């Protein structure tokens, strides 16, 4: 048996909900699974209980022809990987299927991180030079 797309939609919706309510926080990460033909643009991680969630925006390499130098990058695509703590290194246990809500989760994590860092605070002051 395996998780259905409906199960994944429900799980990602829960991650979106607890992110919006600031129950969990997201931080940039460089620790993620990356295939040989993909390039991760940006990734965020959050921990909940013994699981580590990594949501990422990435591109996939596509070839024009058989020449190994003739390629371009397609994307962006969005992925969600779930890791479980292990003695030596985190174990990648599951990756979400391609569902649109993963993009929404990435965008929410990205915007919440920007808000948490206060990156616009100086610009939102009435007089920026005070």
RAJOBEL-V723202 format. One line per field, one symbol per residue. phi: phi as a letter, one per 20 degrees, with the letter a starting at -180 (. if undefined). psi: psi as a letter, one per 30 degrees, with the letter a starting at -180 (. if undefined). burial: b if it has 16 or more other C-alpha atoms within 10 Angstrom, else e. A space follows every 10 residues. Layout:
phi = ???
psi = ???
burial = ???
This chain:
phi = .bfeffffff ffffffffff elfccdcgbd ebecffdcce eabccbdble dddcdbdbcd fcefbfffee cbddqedccc ddddgcgebf dfebcfffcg fffffgffff ffffffemfe gffefgcfee
psi = llkleeeeee eeeeeeefee ghellkkklg jlkklfgljk ekkklkkjbg kkkjklkllk kkkeafkffi llkkallklj kkkkkleelk kjelkkljkf feeeeeeeee eeeeeefhff eeffkejfg.
burial = eeeeeeebbe ebbebbeebe eeeebbbbee ebeeeeebbb eebbbbbeee bbbbbbbbbb eeeeeeeeee eeeeeebbbb bbbbeeeeee ebeebbbebe bbbebbbbbb ebbeeeeeee eeeeeeeeee
